[in-house]
Amino acid sequence: MPGRKSPTFTEVELEFMHIIWDNESVSTEDMQRTLHEQGRDLSDGAIRKILSILLEKGHLTREKSGRSFIYRATVPREQADRNMVKDLLSRAFSGSVTRMVATLLNSRDISDNDIREIKRLIEKRERGE
């Protein structure tokens, strides 16, 4: 039985989720190969443990396929992104969207292209699209 879903992920859990979202479903062997291609060599046991944790937290489902299990995300990436942002907004900014956006805009890492895209998104929202 899955445990309580948490809207947040550890760094490694999120790394695994991105691979699963990118591929729709993975086996432990797929995960190991993809991680290796990204320069991360984790043992089969470590991969199985992290997948097991994600399964227990309710972020994944698995089904038997031959001698392997196939893992799939229970929530689309976009919904998980929204859940993580809501959690960050609540915990770090006491629910203040203005404070969160101000913090982001005051970051030195935000590019002119990012600013233009944010403006476009705000205009789109104001038009009700």
Backbone as numpy.savetxt, mean C-alpha at the origin, in Angstrom:
# Nx Ny Nz CAx CAy CAz Cx Cy Cz
-9.06 -17.49 10.58 -9.91 -16.31 10.58 -9.02 -15.08 10.58
-9.24 -14.12 9.66 -8.39 -12.94 9.59 -8.52 -12.09 10.84
-7.41 -11.47 11.21 -7.43 -10.54 12.33 -8.03 -9.21 11.90
-7.99 -8.25 12.81 -8.52 -6.93 12.52 -7.64 -6.23 11.50
-8.26 -5.69 10.45 -7.50 -4.97 9.43 -6.98 -3.67 9.99
-5.73 -3.40 9.73 -5.13 -2.13 10.09 -4.96 -1.34 8.80
-5.26 -0.04 8.81 -5.11 0.74 7.58 -3.65 1.00 7.23
-2.75 0.73 8.17 -1.34 0.99 7.93 -0.58 -0.32 7.73
0.57 -0.19 7.12 1.44 -1.33 6.85 2.83 -0.99 7.34
3.59 -2.00 7.73 5.01 -1.78 7.96 5.64 -1.53 6.59
6.88 -1.07 6.60 7.58 -0.80 5.34 7.66 -2.06 4.47
7.99 -3.19 5.07 8.12 -4.44 4.33 6.74 -4.93 3.85
5.73 -4.81 4.71 4.38 -5.21 4.30 3.91 -4.40 3.10
4.18 -3.10 3.12 3.77 -2.25 1.99 4.55 -2.62 0.73
5.81 -2.95 0.88 6.61 -3.41 -0.26 5.97 -4.66 -0.88
5.56 -5.60 -0.04 4.90 -6.82 -0.53 3.57 -6.48 -1.19
2.79 -5.59 -0.56 1.48 -5.24 -1.12 1.63 -4.61 -2.49
2.63 -3.74 -2.68 2.85 -3.13 -3.99 3.12 -4.20 -5.05
3.90 -5.19 -4.69 4.19 -6.28 -5.64 2.91 -7.04 -5.96
2.11 -7.31 -4.95 0.85 -8.04 -5.18 -0.11 -7.21 -6.02
-0.26 -5.92 -5.69 -1.14 -5.06 -6.49 -0.66 -4.97 -7.94
0.64 -4.88 -8.14 1.19 -4.78 -9.50 0.94 -6.06 -10.31
0.87 -7.19 -9.63 0.77 -8.48 -10.33 -0.59 -9.17 -10.16
-1.48 -8.58 -9.40 -2.82 -9.11 -9.09 -2.79 -10.33 -8.19
-1.88 -11.24 -8.42 -1.73 -12.40 -7.55 -0.29 -12.89 -7.65
0.19 -13.49 -6.55 1.56 -14.01 -6.54 1.64 -15.28 -5.70
2.60 -16.09 -6.05 2.99 -17.22 -5.20 4.22 -16.77 -4.42
4.64 -17.56 -3.45 5.85 -17.20 -2.71 7.05 -17.16 -3.65
7.06 -18.05 -4.64 8.15 -18.07 -5.61 8.16 -16.79 -6.45
6.96 -16.33 -6.87 6.86 -15.07 -7.62 7.39 -13.91 -6.78
7.00 -13.91 -5.51 7.42 -12.84 -4.61 8.93 -12.85 -4.46
9.51 -14.02 -4.26 10.95 -14.12 -4.09 11.69 -13.64 -5.35
11.20 -14.03 -6.51 11.82 -13.63 -7.78 11.74 -12.11 -7.96
10.56 -11.54 -7.71 10.38 -10.10 -7.88 11.26 -9.32 -6.90
11.30 -9.76 -5.66 12.15 -9.10 -4.68 13.62 -9.18 -5.09
14.04 -10.34 -5.58 15.42 -10.52 -6.04 15.73 -9.55 -7.18
14.79 -9.40 -8.12 14.96 -8.47 -9.24 15.09 -7.02 -8.75
14.50 -6.74 -7.60 14.57 -5.40 -7.01 15.76 -5.24 -6.08
16.61 -6.28 -6.03 17.81 -6.21 -5.20 17.61 -6.62 -3.76
16.49 -7.27 -3.47 16.19 -7.74 -2.11 16.17 -9.25 -2.10
17.04 -9.83 -1.31 17.07 -11.28 -1.20 16.60 -11.69 0.18
15.36 -12.15 0.22 14.78 -12.66 1.47 14.63 -14.16 1.34
14.78 -14.84 2.43 14.63 -16.30 2.43 13.17 -16.66 2.19
12.96 -17.86 1.74 11.60 -18.37 1.53 10.80 -18.29 2.83
11.45 -18.63 3.94 10.78 -18.58 5.24 10.36 -17.17 5.62
11.21 -16.18 5.36 10.89 -14.79 5.68 9.72 -14.30 4.82
9.73 -14.69 3.55 8.64 -14.31 2.65 7.33 -14.93 3.11
7.37 -16.20 3.44 6.16 -16.88 3.93 5.64 -16.24 5.22
6.54 -15.82 6.09 6.15 -15.20 7.35 5.43 -13.87 7.09
5.97 -13.04 6.22 5.36 -11.74 5.93 4.01 -11.93 5.24
3.94 -12.87 4.31 2.66 -13.16 3.66 1.64 -13.67 4.68
2.11 -14.47 5.63 1.23 -14.99 6.68 0.70 -13.86 7.56
1.55 -12.91 7.89 1.12 -11.76 8.69 0.07 -10.95 7.93
0.32 -10.70 6.64 -0.65 -9.94 5.83 -1.97 -10.70 5.71
-1.88 -12.01 5.61 -3.08 -12.86 5.55 -3.84 -12.76 6.87
-3.12 -12.87 7.98 -3.74 -12.80 9.31 -4.39 -11.44 9.55
-3.78 -10.38 9.05 -4.33 -9.03 9.22 -5.52 -8.78 8.30
-5.78 -9.72 7.37 -6.92 -9.57 6.49 -6.65 -8.81 5.20
-5.39 -8.55 4.90 -5.04 -7.81 3.69 -4.94 -8.71 2.46
-4.82 -10.03 2.69 -4.67 -10.98 1.60 -5.64 -12.15 1.75
-5.89 -12.78 0.62 -6.53 -14.10 0.62 -5.52 -15.04 -0.03
-5.71 -16.32 0.19 -4.83 -17.27 -0.50 -5.65 -18.49 -0.87
-5.22 -19.10 -1.98 -5.85 -20.34 -2.40 -4.77 -21.29 -2.88
-5.02 -22.55 -2.68 -4.07 -23.59 -3.05 -4.05 -23.74 -4.57
-2.87 -23.83 -5.12 -2.69 -24.06 -6.55 -1.53 -25.05 -6.70
-1.86 -26.31 -6.88 -0.83 -27.34 -6.92 -0.18 -27.44 -5.56
1.14 -27.28 -5.53 1.86 -27.36 -4.27 2.10 -25.99 -3.65
1.60 -24.96 -4.31 1.82 -23.59 -3.84 0.51 -22.94 -3.41
0.65 -21.78 -2.79 -0.49 -20.93 -2.51 -0.38 -19.70 -3.39
-1.52 -19.20 -3.83 -1.59 -17.96 -4.60 -2.23 -16.92 -3.70
-1.56 -15.78 -3.56 -2.01 -14.69 -2.70 -2.58 -13.55 -3.54
-3.71 -13.00 -3.06 -4.34 -11.85 -3.72 -4.71 -10.82 -2.66
-4.67 -9.55 -3.04 -5.05 -8.48 -2.12 -6.56 -8.50 -1.92
-7.00 -8.20 -0.72 -8.43 -8.14 -0.44 -8.99 -6.74 -0.73
-8.10 -5.76 -0.84 -8.51 -4.38 -1.06 -7.69 -3.81 -2.21
-8.34 -3.10 -3.14 -7.59 -2.47 -4.23 -6.60 -1.42 -3.69
-5.54 -1.18 -4.43 -4.51 -0.22 -4.02 -5.10 1.15 -3.70
-6.02 1.63 -4.54 -6.59 2.97 -4.35 -7.32 3.06 -3.01
-8.04 2.02 -2.65 -8.74 2.03 -1.37 -7.75 1.98 -0.21
-6.71 1.18 -0.35 -5.68 1.11 0.69 -4.99 2.46 0.83
-4.71 3.13 -0.30 -4.10 4.47 -0.25 -5.00 5.42 0.53
-6.30 5.41 0.23 -7.24 6.29 0.94 -7.25 5.97 2.43
-7.26 4.68 2.76 -7.27 4.28 4.17 -6.02 4.75 4.90
-4.87 4.65 4.24 -3.62 5.08 4.87 -3.59 6.60 5.05
-4.11 7.33 4.06 -4.15 8.79 4.18 -5.11 9.20 5.29
-6.27 8.55 5.37 -7.22 8.85 6.45 -6.58 8.59 7.81
-5.84 7.50 7.92 -5.18 7.17 9.18 -4.13 8.22 9.52
-3.32 8.61 8.54 -2.30 9.64 8.75 -2.96 10.97 9.14
-4.02 11.34 8.43 -4.75 12.57 8.72 -5.25 12.57 10.16
-5.82 11.47 10.57 -6.37 11.36 11.92 -5.27 11.38 12.99
-4.25 10.55 12.80 -3.25 10.39 13.84 -2.24 11.53 13.90
-1.77 11.99 12.74 -0.70 12.99 12.73 -1.20 14.43 12.69
-2.40 14.64 12.13 -2.88 16.00 11.94 -4.21 16.27 12.62
-4.60 15.40 13.54 -5.85 15.55 14.30 -7.05 15.84 13.40
-7.04 15.26 12.20 -8.16 15.41 11.28 -8.14 16.68 10.46
-7.11 17.51 10.59 -7.04 18.78 9.86 -6.42 18.59 8.48
-7.28 18.61 7.47 -6.80 18.51 6.08 -5.91 19.70 5.76
-6.31 20.88 6.24 -5.55 22.10 5.98 -4.12 21.97 6.51
-3.96 21.50 7.74 -2.62 21.32 8.30 -1.81 20.31 7.51
-2.47 19.23 7.10 -1.76 18.19 6.35 -1.28 18.73 5.00
-2.15 19.42 4.28 -1.79 19.97 2.97 -0.74 21.06 3.12
-0.89 21.92 4.14 0.10 22.97 4.38 1.48 22.36 4.64
1.51 21.30 5.42 2.78 20.62 5.69 3.39 20.08 4.41
2.57 19.49 3.58 3.04 18.96 2.30 3.54 20.08 1.40
2.77 21.16 1.30 3.15 22.27 0.41 4.41 22.98 0.90
4.65 22.97 2.19 5.85 23.61 2.74 7.08 22.71 2.64
6.89 21.50 2.16 8.00 20.58 1.97 8.88 21.06 0.83
10.15 20.91 0.98 11.08 21.31 -0.08 11.09 20.31 -1.23
10.49 19.15 -1.01 10.53 18.09 -2.02 9.43 18.21 -3.07
8.55 19.18 -2.94 7.43 19.29 -3.87 7.88 20.09 -5.10
7.64 19.52 -6.28 8.11 20.15 -7.52 7.04 21.08 -8.09
7.46 21.91 -9.04 6.51 22.79 -9.73 5.46 21.96 -10.47
5.87 20.82 -11.02 4.90 19.94 -11.69 3.86 19.41 -10.70
4.32 19.06 -9.49 3.39 18.61 -8.46 2.39 19.71 -8.11
2.88 20.94 -7.97 2.01 22.07 -7.65 0.96 22.26 -8.74
1.38 22.19 -9.99 0.43 22.33 -11.11 -0.63 21.23 -11.08
-0.21 20.01 -10.81 -1.15 18.89 -10.76 -2.12 19.03 -9.59
-1.63 19.49 -8.46 -2.50 19.72 -7.30 -3.53 20.79 -7.63
-3.11 21.86 -8.26 -4.05 22.92 -8.67 -5.11 22.37 -9.62
-4.68 21.54 -10.57 -5.61 20.94 -11.52 -6.63 20.06 -10.78
-6.18 19.30 -9.81 -7.08 18.44 -9.04 -8.07 19.26 -8.21
-7.60 20.37 -7.64 -8.49 21.24 -6.86 -9.55 21.84 -7.78
-9.13 22.32 -8.95 -10.10 22.89 -9.90 -11.12 21.85 -10.34
-10.66 20.66 -10.58 -11.56 19.56 -10.97 -12.56 19.28 -9.85
-12.10 19.27 -8.63 -12.97 19.03 -7.46 -14.01 20.14 -7.33
-13.56 21.39 -7.54 -14.48 22.52 -7.44 -15.56 22.49 -8.50
-15.25 21.92 -9.66 -16.25 21.76 -10.74 -17.18 20.57 -10.48
-16.88 19.81 -9.44 -17.72 18.67 -9.09 -17.45 17.42 -9.91
-16.29 17.36 -10.50 -15.92 16.18 -11.31 -15.28 15.11 -10.46
